[in-house]
């Protein structure tokens, strides 16, 4: 009898996808980059690109969200071999947690050692401004509180241990390198640091929910990233994360502001180049 929320993929299925990709490209990536909403332009920085639409890759899920292209791009970024995910998967698309995180275990089997995650997020910290870039120093996994953890079910020892540590989820050395990089690039004035909280979506947060998240210590809120980070750390892959603050959450009942996805994508377009520069230079100095 299957257990609740059991991982729906076997090691062999992940291996099949990884082997197919290894057979179709000469790139052997050490770095994987997951591009958030509107941030797929990171993949355009790669040289010697090979692109695979998700629907062509065996067992790979498909992305359905505006701002997510839905393809894997292999190539070189500042001399480092990388793979970029242009479009990730979310609970709100109807995917289960095993499907949302499927690519990360495939990346591990490709030989990836560092995962860079980016996302668009709402600013909960009143000191944050729209267009700020937040270094993720920690996260709050609210779906995990409700049992939606990608590690539920039987543990696969070939990926990692039964009870992985998460107190070091985000690599401190990479964060320090990113701060130094931002200073060199003149981006330090809008670089923040904080805690990312994940909700399942797709509805944006109520005013009461935003106030509750602030009390929990969250600085930014979004609908992604955390499951992929949990799986990466389970595999021993180090993680670096950036949130682009695309809007300020509404915490005043008299406010006339209304959240919408178009606003998120527009703010992303404004700051994309800076975020790309930070990631590109970070990879170069890793």
Protein Blocks (a to p, Z undefined) as FASTA:
>chain_A
ZZehiafbdfklmmmmmmmmmmmpcbdcfbdcdddehilmmmmmpghiacddfklpghia
cdfbehiaopacdddeehiacdddehiadfknopafklmmmmmmmmmmnopabdcddddd
ddfblkbcehiacddfbdcdfklmnopafkgcjddfklmcfbdcfklmpafklmmmmmmm
mmmnopmmmcccddddddebjbdcdfklmmmmmmnopabdcfehjlmmmmmmmnopacdd
ddddfbdcdfbfkbcbdcdfklmmmmmmmmmmmmmmmmmmmmmmZZ
